[in-house]
């Protein structure tokens, strides 16, 4: 549980590796009852999920929410159906204009409950090139080595 009342359900770890995150926004998700039960059990996968704007409304596609077993007999649903995102009109038009003019994409970063409501953190992203990914890996390795060297050096001087 995070400080701001979030209960994380799923994270898209690959998104930060594959894309440069330019901006983030929070949106609610329109779900069916069994989907909420399944999310509370932590049964979601954000693998290839993405969001898009169509006719002034925002949708989340390819988010896999596993069916809730006790309810599948009465209410069979497609686990990867498109789900409507709940956002203010001005937020949607702002995102739509940025996507259209700059060739950016909307990708979900995390799925969580805040105050009992399912929310998704969307990121406006630009795809990274291979060399950018390599630079990030090199930078991360260098930082890790520097931290390790400082920790080792600090430990020896105390003895």
C-alpha positions as CSV (number, residue, x, y, z in Angstrom):
1,X,0.0,0.0,0.0
2,X,1.5,3.3,-1.0
3,X,1.3,6.6,0.9
4,X,-1.5,8.1,-1.3
5,X,-4.0,5.3,-0.8
6,X,-2.9,3.3,-3.8
7,X,-3.1,-0.5,-3.8
8,X,-1.1,-1.6,-6.9
9,X,-2.6,-4.4,-8.9
10,X,-0.2,-4.6,-11.9
11,X,2.7,-2.6,-13.4
12,X,4.0,-2.4,-16.9
13,X,7.7,-2.7,-16.3
14,X,8.5,-3.0,-19.9
15,X,7.0,0.4,-20.8
16,X,9.8,2.4,-19.1
17,X,12.4,0.3,-21.0
18,X,10.7,0.5,-24.4
19,X,9.6,4.2,-24.3
20,X,10.6,7.7,-23.2
21,X,7.8,8.8,-20.8
22,X,6.9,12.4,-21.6
23,X,3.7,12.9,-19.5
24,X,1.4,10.9,-17.2
25,X,-2.3,11.1,-16.4
26,X,-4.6,9.1,-14.2
27,X,-7.9,7.7,-15.5
28,X,-10.7,5.6,-14.1
29,X,-11.8,2.4,-15.8
30,X,-15.4,1.3,-16.6
31,X,-15.5,-2.4,-15.4
32,X,-18.0,-5.1,-14.9
33,X,-18.6,-6.6,-11.4
34,X,-16.7,-9.8,-12.0
35,X,-13.7,-7.9,-13.4
36,X,-13.5,-5.8,-10.2
37,X,-13.5,-9.0,-8.2
38,X,-10.7,-10.4,-10.4
39,X,-8.6,-7.3,-10.0
40,X,-9.0,-7.4,-6.3
41,X,-7.5,-10.9,-6.5
42,X,-4.6,-9.4,-8.5
43,X,-5.4,-11.2,-11.7
44,X,-4.4,-8.7,-14.4
45,X,-1.7,-8.6,-17.1
46,X,-0.7,-5.4,-18.8
47,X,1.6,-7.1,-21.4
48,X,0.8,-5.4,-24.7
49,X,-1.9,-3.0,-23.4
50,X,-2.3,0.5,-25.0
51,X,-4.9,3.3,-25.0
52,X,-6.3,5.3,-27.8
53,X,-8.9,8.0,-28.5
54,X,-11.8,7.4,-30.7
55,X,-14.8,9.8,-31.3
56,X,-13.9,11.9,-28.2
57,X,-13.7,8.9,-25.9
58,X,-10.6,7.1,-24.5
59,X,-10.3,3.3,-24.5
60,X,-7.9,0.8,-23.1
61,X,-7.1,-2.2,-25.3
62,X,-5.4,-5.5,-24.7
63,X,-5.5,-5.3,-20.9
64,X,-6.0,-8.9,-19.8
65,X,-8.2,-9.3,-16.8
66,X,-8.6,-13.0,-16.0
67,X,-12.2,-14.1,-15.6
68,X,-13.5,-14.4,-12.0
69,X,-14.2,-18.1,-11.7
70,X,-17.4,-18.1,-9.6
71,X,-19.0,-15.6,-12.0
72,X,-17.9,-17.1,-15.4
73,X,-21.0,-19.3,-15.7
74,X,-23.5,-16.4,-15.4
75,X,-21.4,-13.7,-17.1
76,X,-18.9,-14.9,-19.7
77,X,-16.7,-12.0,-20.9
78,X,-13.7,-11.6,-23.2
79,X,-10.7,-11.1,-20.9
80,X,-9.1,-8.7,-23.4
81,X,-12.1,-6.6,-24.3
82,X,-11.7,-2.9,-24.8
83,X,-12.5,-0.9,-21.7
84,X,-13.7,2.7,-21.6
85,X,-11.5,5.1,-19.6
86,X,-13.1,7.7,-17.5
87,X,-11.6,11.1,-18.0
88,X,-12.7,14.7,-18.3
89,X,-13.4,15.9,-21.8
90,X,-10.6,18.5,-21.8
91,X,-8.1,15.9,-20.8
92,X,-9.1,13.6,-23.6
93,X,-9.0,16.4,-26.2
94,X,-5.6,17.5,-25.0
95,X,-4.2,13.9,-25.2
96,X,-5.8,13.4,-28.6
97,X,-4.2,16.5,-30.1
98,X,-0.8,15.6,-28.7
99,X,-1.0,12.1,-30.1
100,X,-2.1,13.3,-33.5
101,X,0.4,16.0,-34.1
102,X,3.5,14.5,-32.6
103,X,3.0,10.8,-33.3
104,X,3.0,9.8,-29.6
105,X,1.4,6.8,-28.0
106,X,-0.7,6.2,-24.8
107,X,0.6,3.3,-22.7
108,X,-0.6,2.2,-19.3
109,X,2.2,2.2,-16.6
110,X,0.3,0.8,-13.7
111,X,-3.2,-0.4,-12.6
112,X,-4.3,0.2,-9.0
113,X,-7.1,0.9,-6.6
114,X,-7.4,4.3,-5.1
115,X,-10.1,4.8,-2.5
116,X,-11.8,1.6,-3.7
117,X,-11.9,2.6,-7.4
118,X,-9.9,1.0,-10.2
119,X,-7.5,3.5,-11.8
120,X,-4.9,3.3,-14.5
121,X,-1.8,5.5,-14.8
122,X,-1.4,6.4,-18.5
123,X,1.8,7.7,-20.0
124,X,2.2,9.7,-23.2
125,X,5.3,8.1,-24.7
126,X,7.7,8.1,-27.6
127,X,9.4,4.9,-28.7
128,X,13.1,4.6,-27.8
129,X,15.7,3.6,-30.4
130,X,18.0,0.7,-29.8
131,X,21.0,3.0,-29.1
132,X,18.9,4.9,-26.5
133,X,18.1,1.6,-24.7
134,X,21.8,0.6,-24.8
135,X,22.8,4.0,-23.3
136,X,20.2,3.5,-20.5
137,X,21.7,0.1,-19.7
138,X,25.2,1.5,-19.7
139,X,24.2,4.4,-17.4
140,X,22.4,2.0,-15.0
141,X,25.4,-0.3,-14.9
142,X,27.8,2.6,-14.3
143,X,25.6,4.0,-11.5
144,X,25.4,0.5,-9.9
145,X,29.2,0.1,-10.1
146,X,29.8,3.5,-8.5
147,X,27.3,2.8,-5.7
148,X,29.0,-0.6,-5.1
149,X,32.5,1.1,-5.1
150,X,31.3,3.7,-2.6
151,X,29.7,1.1,-0.4
152,X,32.8,-1.1,-0.4
153,X,35.2,1.8,0.2
154,X,33.1,3.1,3.1
155,X,33.0,-0.4,4.7
156,X,36.8,-0.9,4.6
157,X,37.7,2.5,6.1
158,X,35.6,1.7,9.3
159,X,37.6,-1.3,10.2
